[in-house]
Amino acid sequence: MERASALLRPRPLAAAAVLAALVLYYALHDLLPRPTLLGAFLLVSLGLVPAVFSLVWLALPLRASRGTLALAVAFALLAVVWSRAGLEFPASFAKFAAAAFLAWWFLSYFEDLSWAVLIAGMIAVVDSLSVWRGPTRHIVTEQPQVFGALSFPFPVPGGGSFDLGLPDVLFFSLFLGATARWGLRLGWTWLAMVASFAATMALALWVDPFGIGGLPALPGISLGFLLPNADLLWRHLRRVGLRGSVSAVPEAGAPEEDAERGERGADAEHDEEAEPPQVARRPAPVLDREPQRPEDERHGDDPPAADDDAEAEEERRDRDDHSG
């Protein structure tokens, strides 16, 4: 009963509906009339790309499961089997799933959001250089079969397709998973990264600055992750930086709570070093001594020695008188 109820939840139902529609399109797209270049661009950028990458959003709850690596390996093996059997489109979806689960397995080792920010900055530069003068350019121009094996196709009716590299799928899934994990703006991030694909395709079609009929997609994906969350990322990085520096020199008047706590802790340590703690000492007990009595009691019980001498002298005089 629990499994049946889980399958009837909105997210699995939505994923099943989207996947069924995509399978139907991929199976019958050759039967549809061929669109113009602009029509093909709009079909892919406004229809296929959002539909395909909505599967990543709908599958986000699986990113926290322990079997992400096993699922990635299983889908990769399934992609190889289906590809050798001539089932290219099922194999493409298996590769897509393998890249997404591999990204979430990789994300599970991230200790802080700053790791994702660092990777977003690095891959934008690396991917641009690779497409401009590096191995990606060589694969696209000299070994198109290798690029086809390492990409996901968005087919167009009448023939042809827009192809997206599997690393692009991997980093899209990684950044969306990081957005969900650290509570960033999930909807806006997904929308910005999907829109970056449309912008990249438009530039590749009508500008083509590298002359290979394609552009690196990772710079746009990185911007799609960073820009909608810029204020939240800056706040987080600043808070992490303050935590790291507060033990050395606390920042005066820092507005963050962590900085204030660090300052209070540093002040307390300084006070402890400057003034050793005062320990209250109890008086040691006095042994083998008589308790002190009030002054008046001491005079009444023990008269002074001078009074005793005067009385003795008077008694001696009385005895002398009587004897005389």
C-alpha positions as CSV (number, residue, x, y, z in Angstrom):
1,M,0.0,0.0,0.0
2,E,2.8,2.4,0.8
3,R,4.5,1.9,-2.5
4,A,1.2,2.3,-4.4
5,S,0.5,5.6,-2.5
6,A,4.1,6.8,-3.3
7,L,3.6,6.2,-7.0
8,L,0.3,8.2,-6.9
9,R,1.9,11.3,-5.5
10,P,2.0,14.4,-7.8
11,R,5.7,14.4,-8.5
12,P,6.0,10.8,-9.8
13,L,2.8,11.2,-11.7
14,A,4.1,14.4,-13.3
15,A,7.4,12.7,-14.2
16,A,5.6,9.8,-15.7
17,A,3.4,12.1,-17.8
18,V,6.4,14.2,-19.1
19,L,8.4,11.1,-19.9
20,A,5.5,9.5,-21.8
21,A,5.0,12.7,-23.9
22,L,8.8,12.8,-24.7
23,V,8.9,9.1,-25.6
24,L,5.9,9.7,-28.0
25,Y,7.6,12.7,-29.6
26,Y,10.9,11.0,-30.0
27,A,9.2,8.0,-31.6
28,L,7.0,10.0,-34.0
29,H,9.0,13.2,-34.7
30,D,10.0,12.0,-38.2
31,L,6.3,11.9,-39.2
32,L,5.8,15.6,-38.4
33,P,6.3,18.3,-41.1
34,R,9.8,19.9,-41.2
35,P,9.8,23.4,-39.6
36,T,11.9,26.4,-40.6
37,L,15.1,27.1,-38.8
38,L,13.3,29.6,-36.5
39,G,10.5,27.1,-35.9
40,A,13.0,24.4,-35.0
41,F,14.8,26.7,-32.6
42,L,11.5,27.6,-30.9
43,L,10.4,24.0,-30.7
44,V,13.6,22.9,-29.1
45,S,14.2,25.9,-26.8
46,L,10.6,26.4,-25.6
47,G,9.4,22.8,-25.8
48,L,11.9,20.0,-25.7
49,V,14.6,21.5,-23.5
50,P,12.2,22.6,-20.7
51,A,10.4,19.2,-20.9
52,V,13.5,17.2,-20.7
53,F,15.1,19.1,-17.9
54,S,11.9,19.2,-15.9
55,L,12.7,15.5,-15.3
56,V,15.7,16.6,-13.3
57,W,13.6,18.9,-11.1
58,L,11.0,16.2,-10.6
59,A,13.7,13.6,-9.7
60,L,15.4,15.9,-7.1
61,P,14.1,14.0,-4.0
62,L,16.3,11.1,-5.2
63,R,19.5,13.1,-4.9
64,A,19.6,12.4,-1.1
65,S,19.3,8.6,-1.5
66,R,22.3,6.4,-0.8
67,G,22.2,4.6,-4.2
68,T,22.9,7.5,-6.5
69,L,26.2,6.0,-7.7
70,A,24.7,2.6,-8.2
71,L,21.8,4.1,-10.2
72,A,24.3,6.1,-12.4
73,V,26.3,2.9,-13.1
74,A,23.1,0.9,-13.9
75,F,21.8,3.6,-16.3
76,A,25.2,3.8,-18.0
77,L,25.2,0.0,-18.6
78,L,21.7,0.2,-19.8
79,A,22.6,2.9,-22.3
80,V,25.4,0.8,-23.7
81,V,23.1,-2.2,-24.1
82,W,20.3,-0.2,-25.8
83,S,22.8,1.6,-28.0
84,R,24.3,-1.7,-29.3
85,A,20.8,-2.9,-29.8
86,G,20.0,0.0,-32.1
87,L,17.6,1.7,-29.6
88,E,19.2,5.1,-29.7
89,F,16.6,7.3,-28.1
90,P,16.1,5.0,-25.1
91,A,19.8,4.9,-24.8
92,S,19.9,8.7,-24.8
93,F,17.5,8.9,-21.9
94,A,19.5,6.3,-20.0
95,K,22.7,8.4,-20.6
96,F,20.8,11.5,-19.4
97,A,19.7,9.7,-16.2
98,A,23.3,8.4,-15.6
99,A,24.7,11.9,-15.8
100,A,22.1,13.3,-13.4
101,F,22.7,10.6,-10.8
102,L,26.4,10.8,-11.1
103,A,26.2,14.6,-10.5
104,W,24.1,14.0,-7.3
105,W,26.6,11.4,-6.1
106,F,29.4,13.9,-6.6
107,L,27.3,16.6,-4.8
108,S,27.0,14.3,-1.7
109,Y,30.7,15.0,-1.0
110,F,30.4,18.7,-1.0
111,E,30.9,20.2,2.5
112,D,29.8,23.7,1.7
113,L,28.0,25.7,-0.9
114,S,31.2,27.6,-1.7
115,W,32.4,24.4,-3.5
116,A,29.6,24.7,-6.0
117,V,30.4,28.4,-6.5
118,L,34.0,27.6,-7.1
119,I,33.2,24.9,-9.7
120,A,30.7,27.3,-11.4
121,G,33.5,29.8,-12.0
122,M,36.1,27.2,-13.1
123,I,34.0,25.2,-15.6
124,A,32.9,28.3,-17.5
125,V,36.5,29.2,-18.3
126,V,37.6,25.6,-18.9
127,D,34.7,24.8,-21.2
128,S,35.2,28.0,-23.2
129,L,38.8,27.2,-23.8
130,S,38.1,23.6,-24.7
131,V,35.5,24.6,-27.3
132,W,37.7,27.4,-28.7
133,R,41.1,25.7,-28.9
134,G,40.9,22.5,-26.9
135,P,39.7,18.8,-27.1
136,T,36.0,19.6,-27.4
137,R,36.7,21.5,-30.7
138,H,38.7,18.5,-32.0
139,I,36.0,16.0,-31.1
140,V,33.2,18.1,-32.7
141,T,35.1,18.7,-35.9
142,E,37.2,15.6,-36.3
143,Q,35.3,12.9,-34.4
144,P,31.6,13.6,-34.6
145,Q,30.7,10.0,-33.7
146,V,32.4,10.4,-30.3
147,F,30.5,13.6,-29.7
148,G,27.3,11.8,-30.6
149,A,28.0,9.1,-28.1
150,L,28.7,11.7,-25.3
151,S,25.7,13.9,-26.0
152,F,21.9,14.0,-25.6
153,P,19.9,14.8,-28.8
154,F,16.9,17.1,-29.2
155,P,15.6,15.9,-32.6
156,V,13.8,18.2,-35.0
157,P,10.9,16.9,-37.3
158,G,12.2,16.1,-40.8
159,G,15.7,15.3,-39.6
160,G,18.5,16.8,-37.7
161,S,18.9,17.6,-34.0
162,F,20.3,20.0,-31.5
163,D,22.9,18.0,-29.4
164,L,23.9,18.8,-25.8
165,G,26.9,17.3,-24.2
166,L,26.5,15.0,-21.2
167,P,28.8,17.2,-19.1
168,D,26.2,20.0,-19.6
169,V,23.6,17.6,-18.2
170,L,25.8,16.7,-15.3
171,F,26.5,20.2,-14.2
172,F,22.9,21.3,-14.7
173,S,21.9,18.5,-12.3
174,L,24.8,19.4,-9.9
175,F,23.8,23.0,-9.6
176,L,20.1,22.3,-9.3
177,G,20.8,19.8,-6.6
178,A,23.0,22.3,-4.8
179,T,20.3,24.9,-5.1
180,A,17.8,22.5,-3.4
181,R,20.3,21.3,-0.8
182,W,21.2,24.8,0.5
183,G,17.8,26.4,0.1
184,L,18.5,28.8,-2.7
185,R,15.9,30.0,-5.3
186,L,15.1,26.7,-7.0
187,G,12.5,27.8,-9.5
188,W,14.4,30.8,-10.7
189,T,17.6,28.8,-10.9
190,W,16.0,26.1,-13.0
191,L,14.4,28.7,-15.3
192,A,17.6,30.7,-15.7
193,M,19.7,27.6,-16.6
194,V,17.0,26.4,-19.1
195,A,17.0,29.9,-20.6
196,S,20.7,29.8,-20.9
197,F,20.4,26.8,-23.3
198,A,18.1,28.9,-25.6
199,A,20.6,31.8,-25.5
200,T,23.5,29.5,-26.3
201,M,21.6,27.8,-29.2
202,A,20.6,31.2,-30.7
203,L,24.2,32.4,-30.6
204,A,25.4,29.2,-32.2
205,L,22.8,29.4,-35.0
206,W,23.0,33.0,-36.0
207,V,26.4,34.1,-34.7
208,D,28.7,31.0,-34.5
209,P,31.8,32.9,-33.2
210,F,33.9,29.7,-33.1
211,G,32.9,28.6,-36.6
212,I,32.0,25.0,-35.6
213,G,28.2,25.4,-35.4
214,G,28.2,25.2,-31.6
215,L,29.1,27.0,-28.4
216,P,30.0,26.0,-24.9
217,A,26.9,25.6,-22.8
218,L,28.6,25.6,-19.3
219,P,29.2,29.3,-19.1
220,G,25.5,29.9,-19.5
221,I,24.6,27.2,-17.0
222,S,27.1,28.7,-14.5
223,L,25.5,32.1,-14.9
224,G,22.1,30.6,-14.6
225,F,23.1,29.2,-11.2
226,L,25.0,32.2,-9.9
227,L,22.9,35.2,-11.0
228,P,19.5,34.3,-9.5
229,N,21.2,33.5,-6.2
230,A,23.9,36.2,-6.2
231,D,22.8,37.9,-3.0
232,L,22.3,34.6,-1.1
233,L,25.6,33.3,-2.3
234,W,27.4,36.5,-1.3
235,R,25.8,36.5,2.1
236,H,26.8,32.8,2.6
237,L,30.4,33.3,1.4
238,R,30.7,36.4,3.6
239,R,29.4,34.5,6.6
240,V,31.8,31.7,5.9
241,G,34.7,34.1,5.6
242,L,33.9,35.8,8.9
243,R,33.8,32.5,10.6
244,G,37.2,31.6,9.3
245,S,38.8,34.9,10.3
246,V,37.1,35.6,13.7
247,S,39.6,33.4,15.6
248,A,42.5,35.6,14.4
249,V,41.3,39.2,14.4
250,P,37.6,39.7,15.0
251,E,35.9,42.3,12.9
252,A,34.6,45.2,14.9
253,G,30.9,46.0,14.5
254,A,30.2,43.0,12.2
255,P,26.5,42.7,11.5
256,E,26.5,38.9,11.4
257,E,25.6,36.9,14.4
258,D,28.5,34.5,14.0
259,A,30.9,37.5,14.0
260,E,29.3,38.9,17.2
261,R,29.6,35.5,18.9
262,G,33.2,35.3,17.8
263,E,33.9,38.7,19.2
264,R,32.3,37.9,22.5
265,G,34.3,34.7,22.7
266,A,37.6,36.5,21.9
267,D,36.9,39.1,24.6
268,A,36.1,36.5,27.2
269,E,39.4,34.7,26.4
270,H,41.3,38.0,26.7
271,D,39.7,38.7,30.1
272,E,40.6,35.3,31.3
273,E,44.2,35.8,30.3
274,A,44.5,39.3,31.8
275,E,42.8,38.6,35.2
276,P,43.1,35.2,36.8
277,P,39.8,34.1,38.4
278,Q,39.4,35.0,42.0
279,V,38.8,31.9,44.2
280,A,36.9,32.4,47.5
281,R,38.9,30.9,50.3
282,R,37.2,29.6,53.5
283,P,39.1,30.2,56.8
284,A,40.9,27.2,58.1
285,P,39.4,25.8,61.3
286,V,41.4,26.6,64.5
287,L,42.0,23.5,66.6
288,D,42.9,23.1,70.3
289,R,41.9,26.6,71.2
290,E,39.2,27.7,73.5
291,P,36.3,29.7,71.9
292,Q,36.6,33.4,72.4
293,R,34.1,34.9,74.8
294,P,32.7,38.4,74.9
295,E,34.6,41.0,76.7
296,D,32.1,41.4,79.5
297,E,32.0,37.7,80.3
298,R,35.7,37.5,80.4
299,H,35.8,40.4,83.0
300,G,33.2,38.8,85.2
301,D,34.7,35.3,85.4
302,D,38.4,36.1,85.4
303,P,39.2,39.3,87.3
304,P,42.5,41.0,86.5
305,A,45.6,40.0,88.5
306,A,45.9,43.6,90.0
307,D,42.6,43.2,91.9
308,D,43.7,40.0,93.5
309,D,46.9,41.5,94.9
310,A,44.9,44.4,96.5
311,E,42.5,42.1,98.3
312,A,45.4,40.0,99.7
313,E,47.1,43.1,101.0
314,E,44.0,44.2,102.9
315,E,43.6,40.8,104.5
316,R,47.2,40.9,105.7
317,R,46.7,44.3,107.3
318,D,43.5,43.1,109.1
319,R,45.5,40.2,110.6
320,D,48.2,42.5,111.7
321,D,45.8,44.8,113.5
322,H,44.1,42.0,115.3
323,S,47.4,40.6,116.5
324,G,48.5,44.0,117.8
